[in-house]
Structure formats: C-alpha cells, structure tokens
C-alpha cells in the first residue's frame, strides 16, 4: 500500500493519495466509554456523543490527517 503523498495505481492510471479526505464508521460495544477514553487522551472530538431517532448513538473525531472517524452503537430504540 502506498504511503501518504505517494502515487497509487488505479486501473492502470496513476493518482496521488491525499490525506484528510477519508471517513470511516466503526461499531463498538460501549460508545460512551470509548468517547471518554479518546477525549481524555486529547482526541479532536468534532461531534459529541448523541442519540438519533433511528436507533444509533455515535460521536465523531478527526485524526491527525483530517480524516473523519465515527464511532457508534445501536441503541435500545432500535431494538424495539
């Protein structure tokens, strides 16, 4: 896998990877505990933990390259 800023091959064409344009969603067992741990370690939390009517509880952080990471879990509302 190419390192950041190095050319990558896609279908025979070369392209340059650019940091800060990615996003990922990760499901966890205890979103509140993870939020507390990451905040205590100095993570850049851009959206605090909150519940949604569609049965998710999540929060967002941004990594050092500017990529967005969403950590979430299903809530009881979704199980009903």
Buried (B, 14 or more C-beta within 10 A) or exposed (E): EEEEEEEEEEEEEEEEBEEEEEEEEEEEEEBEEBBEEBBEEEBEBEEEBEEEEEBBBBBBBBBEEEBBBBBBBEBEEEEE
